[in-house]
Amino acid sequence: MSYTTPPTAKAAGDPVEATDFNNYRDNIDDHETRMNALETGAAVLVIVDTDIHNLVQYANSASTLEGLIHFQAKQNMTLNSAIITDLVGSTSGSHEFDLLVSTTGISGTFNSVMSTLASVSSVTPAESVNGAFLTVSISAQDWLRIDITSIAVGAKSINIAVNASTS
């Protein structure tokens, strides 16, 4: 169906012909069909896409950077990707992060949703392959948390990106 240009305007009180009415109705139906396609399409939700700088102070640290980023889901979603990128390059070791979810609020227990953490090891700028998920369905109001579990030696800057789609 496509948009049909409306006929010449009618004066108040003039009858509306069936063809004119059908054109108006078809235009409204077409508009609603297009809007629904946009709303239910494979829209990507960017949960996190952020650069983290000055990591050199944390390299070789025995502790992780727990709770570095928090995000509350605003709608039901399906996790698609978890990527970590070394933006500058490192001397040795690897960068790695975990994505955790709490279904009982920000002060609740967080559990990992990943079976394989997103990880990258490179002396030059490089991007990880997508981490693998144990759980992909996230409900509205769930809290997500990102923990950095490993920082490479000589680390300077990384990017963390987590994407989802509406479900």
N, CA, C and O of each residue as an XYZ file, in Angstrom:
668
protein
N       0.843     -1.154      0.000
C       0.000      0.000      0.000
C       0.897      1.228      0.000
O       1.954      1.236      0.631
N       0.475      2.249     -0.701
C       1.262      3.467     -0.704
C       0.351      4.666     -0.514
O      -0.868      4.579     -0.660
N       0.966      5.768     -0.189
C       0.230      7.003      0.073
C      -0.460      7.477     -1.189
O       0.119      7.454     -2.275
N      -1.716      7.911     -1.036
C      -2.489      8.470     -2.148
C      -2.785      9.922     -1.819
O      -3.272     10.232     -0.731
N      -2.494     10.806     -2.751
C      -2.740     12.222     -2.529
C      -4.241     12.453     -2.365
O      -5.033     11.991     -3.186
N      -4.635     13.170     -1.304
C      -6.056     13.423     -1.084
C      -6.646     14.274     -2.215
O      -5.931     15.036     -2.866
N      -7.947     14.137     -2.440
C      -8.590     14.947     -3.470
C      -8.652     16.403     -3.035
O      -8.270     16.745     -1.916
N      -9.125     17.233     -3.906
C      -9.289     18.646     -3.588
C     -10.203     18.773     -2.378
O     -11.174     18.029     -2.236
N      -9.885     19.709     -1.522
C     -10.657     19.893     -0.293
C     -12.121     20.151     -0.603
O     -12.462     20.796     -1.595
N     -12.958     19.647      0.246
C     -14.392     19.835      0.100
C     -14.837     20.908      1.085
O     -14.223     21.119      2.131
N     -15.896     21.561      0.724
C     -16.462     22.580      1.605
C     -17.217     21.886      2.737
O     -17.676     20.752      2.598
N     -17.333     22.586      3.847
C     -18.076     22.024      4.978
C     -19.496     21.704      4.539
O     -20.169     22.524      3.916
N     -19.937     20.500      4.874
C     -21.294     20.085      4.550
C     -21.400     19.310      3.254
O     -22.418     18.659      3.018
N     -20.354     19.357      2.379
C     -20.385     18.563      1.143
C     -20.247     17.093      1.489
O     -19.538     16.747      2.433
N     -20.899     16.239      0.757
C     -20.770     14.806      1.031
C     -19.365     14.299      0.674
O     -18.719     14.822     -0.234
N     -18.913     13.290      1.392
C     -17.636     12.653      1.098
C     -17.928     11.423      0.254
O     -18.707     10.556      0.651
N     -17.298     11.354     -0.914
C     -17.521     10.207     -1.787
C     -16.797      8.985     -1.226
O     -15.817      9.117     -0.494
N     -17.282      7.811     -1.573
C     -16.704      6.561     -1.082
C     -15.235      6.449     -1.467
O     -14.427      5.980     -0.665
N     -14.872      6.866     -2.674
C     -13.462      6.754     -3.090
C     -12.573      7.663     -2.254
O     -11.450      7.293     -1.910
N     -13.080      8.867     -1.922
C     -12.300      9.770     -1.071
C     -12.110      9.166      0.315
O     -11.007      9.170      0.861
N     -13.206      8.645      0.876
C     -13.127      8.025      2.201
C     -12.151      6.863      2.194
O     -11.343      6.731      3.114
N     -12.211      6.022      1.175
C     -11.303      4.870      1.078
C      -9.851      5.318      0.974
O      -8.968      4.689      1.557
N      -9.592      6.402      0.234
C      -8.217      6.923      0.137
C      -7.716      7.397      1.504
O      -6.576      7.117      1.877
N      -8.563      8.113      2.251
C      -8.167      8.571      3.587
C      -7.868      7.373      4.492
O      -6.842      7.335      5.171
N      -8.782      6.393      4.490
C      -8.614      5.210      5.327
C      -7.338      4.454      4.943
O      -6.581      4.027      5.815
N      -7.100      4.289      3.630
C      -5.898      3.582      3.182
C      -4.624      4.316      3.602
O      -3.632      3.684      3.964
N      -4.654      5.645      3.553
C      -3.491      6.425      3.970
C      -3.212      6.240      5.469
O      -2.058      6.119      5.880
N      -4.263      6.221      6.267
C      -4.101      6.011      7.703
C      -3.583      4.600      7.965
O      -2.676      4.415      8.776
N      -4.153      3.602      7.284
C      -3.681      2.214      7.441
C      -2.212      2.098      7.057
O      -1.434      1.438      7.746
N      -1.835      2.740      5.957
C      -0.442      2.703      5.506
C       0.476      3.330      6.562
O       1.535      2.787      6.875
N       0.063      4.460      7.096
C       0.847      5.137      8.126
C       1.026      4.236      9.344
O       2.143      4.106      9.846
N      -0.044      3.612      9.830
C       0.031      2.739     11.001
C       0.895      1.503     10.728
O       1.636      1.062     11.607
N       0.806      0.950      9.534
C       1.626     -0.210      9.171
C       3.100      0.150      9.220
O       3.913     -0.621      9.730
N       3.448      1.306      8.699
C       4.848      1.748      8.725
C       5.331      2.028     10.141
O       6.467      1.701     10.486
N       4.483      2.626     10.958
C       4.863      2.892     12.353
C       5.075      1.582     13.113
O       6.044      1.455     13.862
N       4.189      0.615     12.931
C       4.339     -0.676     13.604
C       5.622     -1.374     13.177
O       6.290     -2.001     14.000
N       5.971     -1.270     11.903
C       7.201     -1.897     11.419
C       8.417     -1.277     12.094
O       9.370     -1.985     12.421
N       8.397      0.020     12.305
C       9.510      0.680     12.984
C       9.592      0.275     14.451
O      10.682      0.066     14.984
N       8.440      0.167     15.097
C       8.426     -0.150     16.521
C       8.801     -1.594     16.809
O       9.424     -1.869     17.834
N       8.440     -2.517     15.936
C       8.684     -3.931     16.204
C       9.859     -4.486     15.415
O      10.148     -5.680     15.491
N      10.522     -3.653     14.676
C      11.657     -4.112     13.884
C      12.827     -4.498     14.757
O      12.751     -4.422     15.983
N      13.900     -4.908     14.131
C      15.095     -5.357     14.846
C      15.900     -4.145     15.299
O      17.054     -3.968     14.909
N      15.281     -3.329     16.114
C      15.956     -2.143     16.614
C      17.046     -2.545     17.598
O      16.826     -3.384     18.472
N      18.201     -1.953     17.454
C      19.305     -2.242     18.364
C      19.252     -1.260     19.521
O      19.172     -0.049     19.319
N      19.296     -1.788     20.726
C      19.364     -0.972     21.925
C      20.817     -0.948     22.378
O      21.403     -1.993     22.659
N      21.386      0.225     22.447
C      22.756      0.359     22.933
C      22.679      0.493     24.452
O      22.261      1.526     24.974
N      23.085     -0.555     25.146
C      23.047     -0.553     26.604
C      24.228      0.245     27.140
O      24.061      1.142     27.967
N      25.406     -0.087     26.669
C      26.627      0.608     27.063
C      27.514      0.714     25.832
O      27.671     -0.264     25.101
N      28.081      1.854     25.598
C      29.118      2.058     24.582
C      29.974      3.202     25.102
O      29.737      4.369     24.792
N      30.967      2.846     25.893
C      31.732      3.884     26.572
C      33.223      3.569     26.580
O      33.630      2.408     26.619
N      34.009      4.605     26.542
C      35.456      4.480     26.654
C      35.851      4.651     28.118
O      35.276      5.467     28.838
N      36.839      3.871     28.544
C      37.368      3.963     29.899
C      38.862      4.220     29.763
O      39.578      3.425     29.154
N      39.332      5.324     30.325
C      40.725      5.750     30.165
C      41.508      5.621     31.474
O      40.936      5.367     32.534
N      42.815      5.798     31.377
C      43.727      5.783     32.529
C      43.693      4.462     33.286
O      43.680      4.446     34.517
N      43.679      3.371     32.560
C      43.637      2.051     33.188
C      44.985      1.591     33.717
O      45.044      0.631     34.485
N      46.055      2.245     33.331
C      47.383      1.790     33.707
C      47.530      1.663     35.226
O      48.292      0.822     35.703
N      46.822      2.475     35.975
C      46.907      2.400     37.440
C      46.300      1.117     38.000
O      46.575      0.755     39.144
N      45.468      0.415     37.201
C      44.825     -0.807     37.668
C      45.468     -2.077     37.119
O      45.115     -3.175     37.550
N      46.400     -1.953     36.182
C      47.015     -3.134     35.571
C      47.694     -3.984     36.635
O      48.314     -3.466     37.563
N      47.569     -5.275     36.487
C      48.133     -6.261     37.412
C      47.503     -6.196     38.801
O      48.045     -6.761     39.751
N      46.378     -5.522     38.928
C      45.703     -5.437     40.214
C      45.065     -6.782     40.536
O      44.491     -7.430     39.660
N      45.165     -7.193     41.777
C      44.558     -8.459     42.195
C      43.038     -8.330     42.262
O      42.325     -9.331     42.179
N      42.547     -7.117     42.409
C      41.103     -6.929     42.499
C      40.530     -6.549     41.136
O      41.231     -6.040     40.262
N      39.255     -6.810     40.985
C      38.575     -6.422     39.762
C      37.938     -5.057     39.972
O      37.842     -4.567     41.098
N      37.511     -4.460     38.890
C      36.775     -3.201     38.984
C      35.294     -3.573     39.009
O      34.619     -3.557     37.980
N      34.811     -3.901     40.183
C      33.444     -4.384     40.343
C      32.461     -3.221     40.323
O      32.683     -2.183     40.947
N      31.373     -3.420     39.592
C      30.335     -2.397     39.547
C      30.763     -1.136     38.833
O      30.343     -0.039     39.201
N      31.598     -1.280     37.811
C      32.097     -0.116     37.084
C      30.959      0.654     36.423
O      30.944      1.885     36.449
N      30.009     -0.060     35.833
C      28.876      0.562     35.150
C      27.611     -0.185     35.561
O      27.603     -1.415     35.619
N      26.546      0.557     35.846
C      25.235     -0.011     36.142
C      24.222      0.522     35.131
O      24.340      1.654     34.662
N      23.230     -0.300     34.801
C      22.182      0.093     33.852
C      20.894     -0.623     34.232
O      20.895     -1.838     34.434
N      19.793      0.120     34.332
C      18.496     -0.508     34.591
C      17.730     -0.638     33.280
O      17.565      0.339     32.549
N      17.264     -1.855     32.986
C      16.509     -2.108     31.755
C      15.182     -1.353     31.810
O      14.459     -1.428     32.804
N      14.873     -0.643     30.761
C      13.628      0.118     30.687
C      12.514     -0.689     30.027
O      11.341     -0.326     30.111
N      12.889     -1.782     29.373
C      11.922     -2.645     28.694
C      12.513     -4.036     28.573
O      13.711     -4.223     28.790
N      11.689     -5.011     28.231
C      12.195     -6.363     27.997
C      13.129     -6.329     26.802
O      12.868     -5.627     25.825
N      14.215     -7.082     26.874
C      15.179     -7.077     25.777
C      15.917     -8.403     25.697
O      15.900     -9.213     26.623
N      16.559     -8.590     24.565
C      17.377     -9.766     24.313
C      18.805     -9.302     24.066
O      19.053     -8.505     23.161
N      19.740     -9.795     24.863
C      21.144     -9.405     24.705
C      21.696     -9.969     23.404
O      21.472    -11.136     23.081
N      22.420     -9.134     22.657
C      22.981     -9.535     21.360
C      24.495     -9.607     21.350
O      25.076    -10.541     20.799
N      25.135     -8.617     21.962
C      26.600     -8.583     21.852
C      27.236     -7.944     23.068
O      26.665     -7.066     23.715
N      28.440     -8.416     23.356
C      29.280     -7.860     24.419
C      30.695     -7.849     23.862
O      31.304     -8.902     23.670
N      31.213     -6.660     23.607
C      32.515     -6.493     22.943
C      33.400     -5.584     23.791
O      32.934     -4.578     24.325
N      34.669     -5.939     23.911
C      35.643     -5.065     24.553
C      36.742     -4.770     23.526
O      37.205     -5.663     22.817
N      37.138     -3.527     23.465
C      38.141     -3.097     22.491
C      39.292     -2.408     23.209
O      39.079     -1.509     24.022
N      40.509     -2.833     22.905
C      41.705     -2.155     23.397
C      41.964     -1.026     22.404
O      42.335     -1.280     21.258
N      41.773      0.205     22.833
C      41.847      1.349     21.922
C      43.269      1.776     21.582
O      43.488      2.410     20.550
N      44.237      1.441     22.426
C      45.606      1.910     22.237
C      46.591      0.761     22.046
O      47.583      0.909     21.333
N      46.330     -0.359     22.665
C      47.266     -1.476     22.681
C      47.887     -1.589     24.060
O      47.938     -0.617     24.812
N      48.358     -2.784     24.383
C      48.928     -3.037     25.711
C      50.257     -3.767     25.566
O      50.610     -4.216     24.476
N      50.979     -3.880     26.652
C      52.263     -4.570     26.641
C      52.078     -6.081     26.642
O      52.671     -6.788     25.827
N      51.248     -6.573     27.564
C      50.975     -8.013     27.649
C      49.709     -8.223     28.466
O      49.198     -7.292     29.088
N      49.210     -9.446     28.459
C      48.004     -9.754     29.206
C      46.758     -9.492     28.381
O      46.828     -9.335     27.162
N      45.627     -9.446     29.049
C      44.369     -9.256     28.324
C      43.391     -8.408     29.125
O      43.501     -8.267     30.343
N      42.440     -7.852     28.402
C      41.320     -7.127     28.996
C      40.123     -8.074     28.946
O      39.940     -8.817     27.982
N      39.315     -8.033     30.002
C      38.163     -8.935     30.044
C      37.086     -8.289     30.912
O      37.390     -7.657     31.924
N      35.809     -8.455     30.505
C      34.748     -7.966     31.371
C      33.610     -8.959     31.449
O      33.416     -9.793     30.565
N      32.856     -8.843     32.544
C      31.713     -9.698     32.805
C      30.466     -8.824     32.866
O      30.515     -7.689     33.340
N      29.358     -9.358     32.386
C      28.066     -8.686     32.453
C      27.190     -9.489     33.405
O      26.995    -10.691     33.224
N      26.668     -8.814     34.417
C      25.872     -9.485     35.445
C      24.490     -8.853     35.515
O      24.308     -7.698     35.129
N      23.505     -9.622     36.015
C      22.135     -9.115     36.134
C      21.610     -9.376     37.545
O      21.920    -10.392     38.166
N      20.812     -8.434     38.027
C      20.086     -8.600     39.282
C      18.608     -8.399     38.980
O      18.212     -7.375     38.424
N      17.803     -9.377     39.349
C      16.357     -9.278     39.133
C      15.660     -8.738     40.377
O      14.441     -8.567     40.378
N      16.422     -8.467     41.438
C      15.841     -8.021     42.706
C      16.282     -6.616     43.095
O      16.258     -6.265     44.274
N      16.682     -5.820     42.127
C      17.065     -4.438     42.414
C      18.565     -4.243     42.460
O      19.337     -5.202     42.428
N      18.964     -2.985     42.535
C      20.383     -2.646     42.482
C      21.141     -3.167     43.703
O      22.349     -3.392     43.622
N      20.463     -3.360     44.820
C      21.140     -3.887     46.002
C      21.001     -5.409     46.101
O      21.442     -6.015     47.078
N      20.381     -6.027     45.079
C      20.210     -7.472     45.081
C      21.465     -8.208     44.660
O      22.517     -7.602     44.457
N      21.345     -9.513     44.530
C      22.463    -10.356     44.115
C      22.605    -10.288     42.601
O      21.629    -10.451     41.870
N      23.832    -10.047     42.134
C      24.122    -10.010     40.704
C      24.727    -11.339     40.281
O      25.626    -11.858     40.942
N      24.227    -11.891     39.170
C      24.734    -13.146     38.623
C      25.161    -12.927     37.179
O      24.506    -12.197     36.435
N      26.254    -13.557     36.787
C      26.765    -13.415     35.429
C      25.772    -13.967     34.412
O      25.134    -14.993     34.646
N      25.650    -13.275     33.284
C      24.819    -13.757     32.178
C      25.706    -14.330     31.069
O      25.209    -14.682     29.999
N      27.011    -14.426     31.318
C      27.939    -14.840     30.276
C      28.558    -16.217     30.564
O      28.933    -16.529     31.695
N      28.650    -17.019     29.512
C      29.355    -18.300     29.635
C      30.814    -18.134     29.232
O      31.682    -18.844     29.739
N      31.089    -17.205     28.326
C      32.451    -16.846     27.929
C      32.548    -15.330     27.968
O      31.804    -14.636     27.275
N      33.459    -14.820     28.774
C      33.591    -13.375     28.917
C      34.183    -12.751     27.662
O      34.973    -13.377     26.956
N      33.791    -11.514     27.397
C      34.393    -10.763     26.299
C      35.829    -10.457     26.687
O      36.076     -9.911     27.762
N      36.782    -10.801     25.826
C      38.191    -10.672     26.166
C      38.998    -10.321     24.924
O      38.709    -10.794     23.825
N      40.012     -9.486     25.115
C      40.911     -9.151     24.011
C      42.328     -9.046     24.553
O      42.553     -8.512     25.639
N      43.284     -9.565     23.779
C      44.692     -9.530     24.147
C      45.472     -9.111     22.909
O      45.518     -9.847     21.923
N      46.081     -7.940     22.955
C      46.804     -7.468     21.783
C      47.751     -6.333     22.161
O      47.471     -5.553     23.072
N      48.881     -6.252     21.446
C      49.809     -5.142     21.668
C      49.447     -3.953     20.787
O      50.018     -2.872     20.932
N      48.503     -4.149     19.878
C      47.999     -3.069     19.036
C      46.496     -2.933     19.287
O      45.893     -3.849     19.848
N      45.882     -1.835     18.896
C      44.441     -1.708     19.088
C      43.708     -2.900     18.449
O      44.001     -3.283     17.316
N      42.767     -3.470     19.180
C      42.042     -4.646     18.686
C      40.696     -4.768     19.381
O      40.497     -4.266     20.487
N      39.773     -5.451     18.702
C      38.428     -5.679     19.228
C      38.240     -7.160     19.511
O      38.731     -8.006     18.764
N      37.530     -7.476     20.587
C      37.276     -8.876     20.933
C      36.206     -9.462     20.028
O      35.475     -8.738     19.353
N      36.128    -10.774     20.026
C      34.958    -11.420     19.447
C      33.855    -11.283     20.482
O      34.125    -11.000     21.650
N      32.625    -11.480     20.062
C      31.490    -11.341     20.952
C      31.583    -12.355     22.092
O      31.840    -13.535     21.855
N      31.376    -11.900     23.322
C      31.290    -12.820     24.452
C      30.050    -13.691     24.288
O      29.099    -13.291     23.616
N      30.050    -14.880     24.896
C      28.909    -15.789     24.782
C      28.018    -15.662     26.015
O      28.508    -15.534     27.137
N      26.711    -15.699     25.796
C      25.742    -15.503     26.872
C      25.156    -16.811     27.378
O      24.850    -17.708     26.593
N      25.000    -16.915     28.690
C      24.213    -17.981     29.317
C      22.735    -17.594     29.266
O      21.868    -18.411     28.955
N      22.480    -16.343     29.575
C      21.135    -15.789     29.613
C      21.062    -14.643     28.624
O      21.935    -13.774     28.622
N      20.039    -14.623     27.782
C      19.904    -13.523     26.830
C      18.681    -12.659     27.107
O      18.622    -11.516     26.653
N      17.712    -13.177     27.836
C      16.483    -12.422     28.107
C      16.629    -11.597     29.382
O      16.940    -12.117     30.453
N      16.397    -10.309     29.234
C      16.433     -9.376     30.357
C      15.054     -8.733     30.442
O      14.497     -8.306     29.431
N      14.511     -8.667     31.643
C      13.180     -8.084     31.848
C      13.287     -6.618     32.241
O      14.286     -6.181     32.814
N      12.241     -5.872     31.923
C      12.173     -4.473     32.337
C      12.372     -4.394     33.844
O      11.839     -5.221     34.584
N      13.116     -3.430     34.294
C      13.446     -3.144     35.689
C      14.609     -3.973     36.231
O      15.073     -3.705     37.340
N      15.098     -4.977     35.484
C      16.306     -5.697     35.910
C      17.490     -4.732     35.872
O      17.507     -3.788     35.083
N      18.472     -4.976     36.726
C      19.690     -4.175     36.734
C      20.832     -4.974     36.104
O      21.017     -6.151     36.414
N      21.587     -4.338     35.229
C      22.787     -4.925     34.634
C      24.001     -4.218     35.235
O      23.960     -3.022     35.526
N      25.072     -4.974     35.412
C      26.304     -4.419     35.971
C      27.483     -4.943     35.160
O      27.503     -6.103     34.748
N      28.450     -4.085     34.941
C      29.673     -4.487     34.245
C      30.821     -4.469     35.237
O      31.059     -3.476     35.923
N      31.533     -5.602     35.297
C      32.744     -5.729     36.104
C      33.916     -5.959     35.154
O      33.835     -6.809     34.267
N      34.994     -5.217     35.331
C      36.232     -5.489     34.609
C      36.951     -6.568     35.410
O      37.284     -6.353     36.576
N      37.195     -7.724     34.797
C      37.800     -8.840     35.526
C      39.287     -8.988     35.242
O      39.992     -9.693     35.966
N      39.772     -8.324     34.184
C      41.199     -8.408     33.858
C      41.609     -7.165     33.076
O      40.904     -6.719     32.171
N      42.766     -6.617     33.446
C      43.312     -5.453     32.746
C      44.732     -5.782     32.321
O      45.544     -6.232     33.128
N      45.020     -5.556     31.058
C      46.337     -5.880     30.505
C      47.412     -4.943     31.048
O      47.133     -3.814     31.454
N      48.649     -5.442     31.043
C      49.802     -4.639     31.446
C      50.013     -3.552     30.389
O      49.944     -3.817     29.189
N      50.264     -2.359     30.841
C      50.471     -1.244     29.916
C      49.170     -0.706     29.355
O      49.174      0.031     28.368
N      48.057     -1.067     29.976
C      46.738     -0.642     29.501
C      46.579      0.864     29.604
O      47.048      1.493     30.552
N      45.914      1.420     28.620
C      45.626      2.850     28.648
C      44.131      3.095     28.527
O      43.528      3.701     29.413
N      43.527      2.628     27.435
C      42.119      2.916     27.179
C      41.416      1.727     26.540
O      41.963      1.057     25.664
N      40.203      1.481     26.994
C      39.377      0.437     26.393
C      37.990      1.001     26.103
O      37.607      2.052     26.617
N      37.263      0.292     25.286
C      35.855      0.582     25.024
C      35.065     -0.661     25.361
O      35.460     -1.775     25.015
N      33.958     -0.471     26.030
C      33.043     -1.565     26.330
C      31.723     -1.273     25.633
O      31.185     -0.171     25.741
N      31.204     -2.266     24.918
C      29.939     -2.098     24.202
C      29.050     -3.319     24.452
O      29.472     -4.460     24.268
N      27.822     -3.055     24.872
C      26.825     -4.105     25.061
C      25.574     -3.654     24.330
O      25.064     -2.560     24.572
N      25.075     -4.508     23.426
C      23.881     -4.202     22.649
C      22.814     -5.246     22.860
O      23.117     -6.390     23.199
N      21.572     -4.866     22.666
C      20.439     -5.768     22.797
C      19.402     -5.394     21.747
O      19.562     -4.402     21.036
N      18.354     -6.179     21.651
C      17.222     -5.846     20.805
C      15.958     -5.977     21.638
O      15.942     -6.676     22.651
N      14.896     -5.301     21.208
C      13.644     -5.385     21.932
C      13.100     -6.799     21.823
O      13.294     -7.477     20.814
N      12.417     -7.231     22.871
C      11.843     -8.581     22.833
C      10.400     -8.551     23.267
O       9.744     -9.592     23.302
